[in-house]
Amino acid sequence: MKKVLKWIILIVIFMLIIPFLVCLFLIPRELYIRENLLTFIGLIISYYSLCSSIGIAILIYYIQKRDGEYEEKKKIEKAKATLLLEIENSFENLFSTPVEEINYQETKEIVDIFDKYTVELKNTLSSKEFILLAKIVNSICKCDKEEIAKFLRVWIQPIYLSDYQNCLVRVNDFNDLLNKKVYQLINNLGNKDENYEELDCIYDVKNQKVCEKVNKKVKIYDKGLCVVDAILGDYDIFDRYVVIEGFAKNDEYKGYYKDRKYNSKGILYDGNGDVLKQGEWVDGELKNGVMYNCIIHIIQGQLIYKENSPDDPYDSTEDFDYDIFSQYGQLDLVSSMIYELEMDIAQNGIESYYVFDFEVNNNKIQKITNIRTLADFLEKKNKELLAEINDVINDKNVMDDIKISDDY
């Protein structure tokens, strides 16, 4: 615009000088006589009027053009800022929320914003940047985790696709998670000119490590403690990345993995955080350790209670035998198991059900410890389930009485 204004000023100056040049060199001397002087002055005034009109027209055009460009620039800046904010909010939502809990209506709003400002975005972005932006918007709208992962650094991708994705919400700057192309696009939308850095460690707002890359492994931290030091990869049946090898701690298991299976020392938890199994694992199976709270049904013989023996309160008859129904902590995982347990107890009587801890050696049960009746166990652990079982037993007794009456 400065160049245009400069040329306009030069043209105006040139047009003002022309009459004097005409007077000096081109106008015949006869016009200088008195009777033709008024005609000459009239010509000069007309010329300057024409020049003024042209100058004003040019100035108005310039001002309108400048105002139009300013308004267009404002629209572009608004489009970039609005879409950038929506992308950042969407990333934060997707990083911190499991797929099944995502509000799909909110993610679809980004498409409406993108459609609204398509023209402005095309005018400010290169064709490659616009195509990339369209892919980002489309992936966010569909909540396509695999596609969204492609916008992240290569070593961040398995973290995002695993059960440890929630750690990413603690990141100080989400831009640190992005790959180079997406990072540059986000910088463009934010009118920033920052260089992309190859980061091997990501920090939170308190400058504590969130995650880092160490050779082929990734480390994930929680409040300064390492909860993962492993190779992540490969999908499981829930379409999430799993631990291939190394150490990991989560709600389900704390310990070591090898070839995607529990291996070496580890502890397996139930849904309430209580220990199911702990000890030494080989190929995903407990080789040496303890299995806790196993519900058993006595199918032969009996257990005899011994008074004054708190450490070993039961003896068994020689013909004692039992079936293992399940571990208590696994009942919540499959609701049908609770129903099956209630039906079995109604059929056999709750007095034939106990809760054992088993010591395992070389994949075999070697010793029974911590024997309790199922009724005593549920009285302390789950009174609601005990009440349900008693209701089922009472209902069955009522039905049996009715059947006997019908037979008579």
N, C-alpha and C positions, 0 to 999 in steps of 0.2 A: 504494500500500500504506500509506503514511503516513496518508492520509485515512481508510482503513478502520480502522486501529489507533486513530485519534483518536475515531472514532465508537464503537468497542467500549469504550474507557475511559469515555466519557460515559454509555453505557448502564449500565455496571456501577455507576458513581457514583449514577446515578438510582435503580437498583434497591436500593442500600444505604440511600438516604434514605427510600424509601417507607414502611418500617415505622415510623420516627419520626413521619412525617406522619400515619400511621394512628393511632398512639398519642395524638397530640395532639388530633386533630380528629374521629376517627370511632369510636374504641373507647368504648363506654359506660362510665361511671364505676363501674358495678357490677362490671366485670371486675377492677378494681384491688383488690378485697377479697381477703383472704388465700387463701380456698378456691379462687378462680379464677385466682390468679396463676400457678400451675404450668401450667395450660392455656394461658395467654397466652404464657408462656416457650416452651412446646413449639411453639406456632405460629410464634414468631419464629425458633426454631432450624430448623424445617422450611423456612421461607421462605429463610433464608440457605443452607441445604444445596442447595435448588433453584437459587438464584442461583449458587452455587459450581459446581454441575454444568453449568449453562448456560454460565458463564464459561469453565470448562475445555474444554467442547466447542467453543466458539467459538475458543479459543486453539489447540486441536489442529487445527481446520480451517484456521485462518490459517497455522500452521506448515507443514502439509502442502501447502497451496496455494503458499506461498512456495518450499518445496523443489521442488515440481513445476515451477514457473516457472523456478527456477534451473537445473534439469536440462534443461528445454526450451531455455533460453538457451545452455547449454553445447553442446547438440546443434547448434543453429543456428550458433554461432560455429565449431564444428568443421567443419560442412558448408561454410561460407563460406571458411574458411582452406584446407581441403583442395582445394576446387575452384579457388580462386584460384591456388594453387601449381601445380596441374596445367595451368591455362590459360597461366601464365607460362612453364612449361617447354615446353609445346607450341608457343607462339609463337616461343620461342628456337630450337627445333628446325626449325620451318617456315621461319624467316627465313634459317637458315644451311645448309639442306640442299636440294639439287635434288630435284624431285619423284620422279625415278626412283630416288633413294637413300633415300627416307623409309621408316622402319620402320612399316608400317601397323598392326602389332599393338600398338605403343606408343600410337599415336594413338587406337585404339579403347578404350583403358583409361579415357579421360575419360568415355565414355558410361556405363560401369559405375558410376563415381563419381557422375555426375549422377543416374542412376536410384536409387542408394542413398540420396541426400539430397534427393530431389524434394520430399517433404513439408515438410522444414525450410526449403528454399529458397522454396517457395511462401508459407510463413508469414512470411518476412522481406522478400521482394521484392515490388514492385508487379507487376501483371499485365504491363505493358509491359516491365519489366526482366526478368521471368522468360522471356518470349517471346524477347527479345534474347539472353539467356543460352543458351536452347535452340538458337537459330540458330548461335551461336558454337561450341557443343559439336558440333553436327551438321556444321558446316563443317570443324572440326578433324579429326573422325573420318573424313570423306571426303577430307581433304587437298585440298579444293576451293579452289584459289588465287584464282579469280575472286571467290568469296564471301568468303574471308578478306580480300582486298584492300578490300572494302567497309567493313571495320571500321577501316581506317586513314585518316589524313588524306588529302584528295584529292590533294595533290601528292606524297605518299609512294607512292600506289598504283602509278604507272608504274614506279617504282624496284623495288618488290617484284615486279612482273610481268615484269621484264627480267632480263638476265643479271647485273645488278649487285646482286641481292638480298642477296648475301653480305655487303655492306657494312653491312647493318642489324644484323648480329650484334654489331658493335662499339659499338652505341648504349649509352650509360650507363644510361638508364631506358627500357624498352620502352613505358611508358605515354606517353612523348612522341610515339610513332608513331600513337597511337589517335585516332579521331575523338571528338567530344564525348560522344555517347551511350555509347559503349563505355568511355570514360575514366571517366564518372560511375558506371557499373555496377561497374567494377573498384575504384573508390574505395569503393563501398558494401560490396563483398565484403571489402575490407581495412579497413573501419571508419575510413576517412579522410574528411576534409572539406576537400579541396583544390580551388581554383578552376581551371578549364580555361583554358589560355592558347593563343592563336593563334600558333604558332611557325613561323618561316620558316627556322630553322636548328636542326639536331640535332647534339649533341656526344657524344664518347666519354668514357670514364672519366678520360682525361688532359686533358679539356676542349679537345680538338682537334675540328675540324669533321668530321662524317661526311658530311653532305649538307645542301644548302640550296636554297631556292626563290629564283630571281632572275627576276622577271617570268614569262614563259611557260616559261623554261628551268629545269632542275635542275642543280645542281653536285654531283658526288660526289668525295670526297677519299680518298686512301690515303696514310697516313703524312705528311699535310700537303700532299701534291701533288694537284692537280686532275686526275682521270682522266676526268671527264665534264663537259662544259659544253654541254648540248644539250636539245632538245625530244624527249621520249620518248613513244611511243604506237604504236598499231596492232599487231596480231598478225602474226607471220610464220608459216611453215609448221610451226614447232615450238611454236606457241601461246605465244610470248613477245613482250614489247614490244620494239620496235626503235628505233634512233635515227632520227628524222625529219630533224633538221637540227642542225648544230653539231659540236663536237669530242668524240671519245670514244677511249678507249684500253682495249683488252682483249686477250685471248690471240690473237685472230684478226686484229685490225686496229687501227692507231693512226693517226688522222688525222681528216679532216673529212668530213661528210655533207651531202647536200642531196637533198630528196625521197626519203629512205630509201636513197640510193645513195652509194657512195664518190664524193667530189668534192673537188677541189683537192689539196693535198699529203697523201700518206698512205703507209703501209707495211703490206703484207699478209704475215702469218706463216703457217707451217705448224704442224702439231700439236706439233712439237718446239721451237717458238720460233725457227726459222730463217726468214730473210726469203725470201718467194716473189717478191714484186714490190714495187717502191717507185718513187715519182715523182709525177707529176701525173695525177689521175684526172678523168674526165668521164663522168657517168651510169653509174658503176660499172665503167667500163673504163679500163685504163691507157693514157693518151694519150702521155705522154712519160716515159721512165724506163728501168728495167732489170728483166728477167725472169731469175731465177737458176735454175741447175741444171736446164736443160731436156734431157730425154733424147731424142736424135734417132737415126733409123735412116737410114744412107746407102743410097739406092735407085739411085744412078747416080754414076759417077765415083769419086773417092777423095780422101782427105786424105793429103798427103805430109809426113812428119815432117822438120823441119829441125833439125839439130844446132847447138848454139851460138847458139840464138835463143830464150832463155827467155821473152821478152815476146811473141813471136809464133811459136810453134814449128811451125805447120802452114801448108802451102800446099795449095790445092785445084786439081784439074784443071778444064779449061774446061767439061766436061759434068757437073760436080759438082751433085748435087741430093739432097735429104733430106726425110724426113717427121718432124714433131714428134710423138713418142709422148705425152709428158706431162712435167710438172715432177716432179722426184723427191719433193718435199715433199707432193705430192698422192697418191702411191701408197698411203699408209697410210689414206687416207680411204675408198677402195673396194678391198676385198681382191681382187675379180675383176680389177682392173687389174694387180696383181702376177702373177696367174696368166696373164693374157694376155701380159704382158711376157716371162715365162719361156718360154711356148710360141713366141712370135715369135723369141726369141733361139735357142732350140733348133732352129728351122727355118732361120734365116738366118746363125747364127754370131755370137758376141759381139764379134768383131773389127769388125763393121760398125756397132756402136753406140757413140755418143759422148755427152758431156755438154757443152752450150754454155751461156753466158750471152748474152742478147740485149739489145741497146740498142734501145729503141723510140722512134720519133719520129712524131708525128701518127698514132698507132694502127698504124704499120707497122714491121716489123723493119728496122732500118737497118744494124746491124753485129753481127757475131759476135765474142765475146770469151771468154777463159778456157776454151779448148778442152782437154778431157781425154777419154781413153778411158773407157768405162763401167766396165771392169774396174779401172782405176786409181782411179777415183772411189769405187767400192764398196769397194775394199780399205781406203780411209781412212774411209769413211762408214758402211758397213754390211756387215761381213764375213759375217754370217749369210745375208743375201740373196744375196751372191756365191756362197757355198757351195751354197745351194739351186739357183741357176741352173746351176752346174757339175754338180750331181747330175742335173738335168733333161737337160742336154746329154749326159752320160754314159749315162743311161737310154735316150735316143733313139738314140745310136750303137749301143748293145747291141741294141736292137730292130731297127735297120737291118741289122746283121750277121746276126741270126737270120733276117730276111726274105730276105736274099741267099742264105743257106744253104738255106732252104726252096725257093727258086727252082731251085737246082741239084739 
